[in-house]
Amino acid sequence: MKTVMRIIVCGIAFVVLGGCAYRHYLGVHGPSVLNSPDIHEGVADDAECLSCHHPDMNPTGPPTSHPQFTGCIKCHSDALK
């Protein structure tokens, strides 16, 4: 019983402390850039993503809640379902 409780507590702590990064490791990515292909055509790196989505840069797109993370394209270019 103690082992089960430890696993549950560790799982909850991982989710809470990991912010949204845990979603990537579980295979759940953020909104795909493919939803707006005309705007995101040719975007290939984090700097380009953050130029429009960084909350401190007066963004033209919706600001990201995690500008310190890297791998924008890795997490946001998944195929539309």
TORLUM-692881 format. One line per field, with one value per residue: x, y, z of N, C-alpha, C, CB in turn; residue number from 1. Coordinates in steps of 0.1 Angstrom, whole numbers, plus 5000, padded with zeros to 4 digits. Glycine has a CB too. Layout:
<atoms>
n.xx = [X ...];
n.yy = [Y ...];
n.zz = [Z ...];
ca.xx = [X ...];
ca.yy = [Y ...];
ca.zz = [Z ...];
c.xx = [X ...];
c.yy = [Y ...];
c.zz = [Z ...];
cb.xx = [X ...];
cb.yy = [Y ...];
cb.zz = [Z ...];
resi = [NUM ...];
</atoms>
This chain:
<atoms>
n.xx = [5008 5020 5038 5023 5010 5033 5040 5018 5019 5045 5039 5019 5035 5054 5038 5028 5051 5065 5053 5040 5058 5058 5039 5049 5067 5049 5038 5018 5013 5015 4993 4992 5014 5005 4979 4977 4989 4996 5006 5027 5045 5077 5088 5113 5129 5134 5138 5124 5098 5095 5098 5073 5057 5066 5060 5070 5078 5060 5041 5029 5014 4995 5007 5032 5031 5054 5081 5108 5114 5128 5126 5103 5092 5095 5076 5053 5046 5033 5013 4981 4951];
n.yy = [4988 5012 5016 5019 5044 5060 5059 5072 5097 5106 5106 5127 5148 5149 5157 5182 5197 5196 5212 5221 5206 5179 5169 5167 5145 5125 5123 5141 5168 5204 5229 5225 5240 5236 5241 5267 5270 5290 5312 5301 5290 5279 5284 5275 5273 5279 5306 5320 5312 5323 5350 5358 5348 5353 5364 5388 5403 5419 5403 5392 5370 5346 5347 5325 5304 5294 5306 5301 5275 5252 5238 5244 5238 5210 5203 5214 5208 5186 5162 5170 5159];
n.zz = [5000 5008 4988 4965 4972 4972 4945 4934 4946 4937 4909 4908 4917 4897 4875 4884 4891 4867 4849 4817 4803 4808 4792 4766 4769 4774 4750 4742 4724 4720 4705 4670 4646 4621 4619 4610 4583 4564 4578 4593 4574 4565 4589 4611 4634 4670 4676 4656 4662 4688 4682 4674 4694 4720 4753 4763 4742 4728 4712 4680 4676 4696 4730 4743 4771 4781 4775 4781 4774 4750 4717 4701 4675 4676 4694 4685 4659 4651 4633 4620 4635];
ca.xx = [5000 5028 5045 5013 5009 5045 5039 5008 5025 5055 5033 5013 5045 5060 5029 5027 5064 5070 5045 5035 5068 5055 5030 5058 5072 5037 5033 5008 5019 5007 4986 5001 5015 4999 4966 4978 5001 5000 5014 5039 5053 5091 5093 5122 5136 5127 5139 5113 5086 5094 5096 5058 5049 5072 5051 5077 5082 5048 5039 5018 5006 4992 5019 5034 5032 5067 5091 5121 5116 5132 5120 5090 5088 5094 5063 5041 5045 5027 5003 4967 4943];
ca.yy = [5000 5024 5017 5025 5058 5067 5061 5082 5110 5109 5110 5140 5158 5151 5165 5196 5204 5195 5222 5215 5198 5165 5165 5162 5132 5116 5123 5150 5180 5216 5231 5223 5251 5232 5247 5279 5268 5302 5320 5293 5284 5282 5285 5263 5273 5285 5321 5325 5310 5333 5364 5361 5343 5355 5373 5400 5410 5425 5393 5393 5358 5344 5345 5312 5304 5288 5311 5296 5262 5251 5228 5248 5230 5196 5200 5220 5205 5173 5161 5173 5147];
ca.zz = [5000 5008 4975 4956 4975 4968 4931 4931 4950 4927 4897 4909 4918 4884 4867 4889 4890 4853 4841 4805 4797 4809 4781 4755 4772 4773 4736 4740 4720 4720 4693 4659 4637 4609 4619 4603 4575 4557 4587 4598 4563 4565 4603 4613 4647 4682 4675 4647 4670 4699 4677 4674 4706 4733 4759 4766 4729 4721 4701 4670 4678 4710 4737 4749 4786 4785 4766 4784 4769 4736 4709 4697 4664 4680 4702 4679 4644 4649 4623 4625 4636];
c.xx = [5009 5035 5035 5011 5021 5045 5029 5013 5036 5049 5026 5024 5052 5051 5029 5040 5069 5063 5040 5045 5065 5046 5038 5062 5061 5032 5022 5014 5010 5000 4996 5001 5008 4984 4965 4990 5006 5009 5027 5048 5068 5096 5101 5129 5129 5127 5127 5100 5084 5094 5082 5051 5055 5064 5057 5081 5071 5045 5028 5009 5003 5005 5020 5035 5046 5078 5105 5124 5121 5125 5106 5085 5086 5081 5051 5040 5040 5016 4989 4960 4928];
c.yy = [5013 5026 5023 5040 5066 5069 5072 5096 5115 5113 5123 5150 5160 5159 5180 5203 5204 5205 5215 5206 5183 5160 5160 5148 5121 5115 5132 5164 5192 5218 5231 5236 5248 5236 5260 5279 5281 5311 5314 5287 5289 5284 5273 5263 5281 5300 5327 5323 5321 5347 5368 5357 5345 5366 5387 5408 5416 5416 5396 5381 5356 5340 5331 5314 5298 5293 5306 5282 5262 5239 5231 5239 5215 5193 5205 5218 5191 5173 5163 5160 5149];
c.zz = [5000 4995 4965 4959 4971 4953 4927 4934 4941 4914 4897 4910 4905 4875 4871 4887 4876 4844 4829 4798 4797 4798 4769 4757 4772 4759 4733 4737 4721 4707 4681 4650 4624 4608 4611 4594 4568 4565 4591 4587 4565 4579 4607 4626 4658 4681 4667 4655 4680 4694 4676 4686 4719 4740 4762 4753 4722 4709 4692 4671 4693 4718 4743 4764 4790 4775 4769 4779 4754 4730 4705 4686 4667 4686 4695 4664 4642 4639 4628 4625 4633];
cb.xx = [4991 5039 5049 4999 5007 5058 5035 4995 5030 5065 5022 5004 5056 5061 5015 5023 5074 5068 5055 5029 5082 5048 5021 5070 5079 5026 5030 4998 5025 5015 4979 4996 5030 4999 4961 4979 4998 4988 5006 5035 5047 5094 5081 5132 5150 5134 5152 5113 5085 5106 5103 5052 5048 5087 5046 5089 5089 5051 5038 5023 5014 4982 5021 5047 5021 5066 5091 5123 5103 5148 5119 5090 5098 5106 5064 5041 5059 5022 5003 4961 4944];
cb.yy = [5000 5022 5003 5018 5059 5059 5047 5079 5110 5098 5099 5140 5153 5137 5159 5196 5197 5182 5233 5225 5201 5162 5177 5172 5132 5120 5109 5151 5179 5228 5245 5212 5254 5217 5250 5292 5258 5309 5323 5283 5288 5294 5288 5262 5279 5281 5325 5317 5296 5331 5365 5354 5328 5360 5367 5398 5400 5439 5380 5395 5345 5332 5355 5305 5296 5273 5326 5296 5254 5249 5215 5263 5232 5193 5207 5235 5207 5167 5147 5183 5141];
cb.zz = [5012 5019 4969 4958 4991 4972 4924 4939 4965 4926 4893 4922 4929 4878 4867 4904 4898 4848 4837 4796 4803 4822 4776 4754 4786 4783 4732 4753 4706 4724 4693 4650 4634 4607 4634 4613 4565 4552 4600 4607 4550 4557 4613 4602 4645 4694 4669 4634 4676 4708 4663 4662 4704 4732 4772 4774 4720 4717 4708 4656 4673 4712 4748 4743 4792 4784 4766 4799 4769 4736 4718 4692 4652 4689 4715 4681 4637 4663 4616 4615 4650];
resi = [1 2 3 4 5 6 7 8 9 10 11 12 13 14 15 16 17 18 19 20 21 22 23 24 25 26 27 28 29 30 31 32 33 34 35 36 37 38 39 40 41 42 43 44 45 46 47 48 49 50 51 52 53 54 55 56 57 58 59 60 61 62 63 64 65 66 67 68 69 70 71 72 73 74 75 76 77 78 79 80 81];
</atoms>
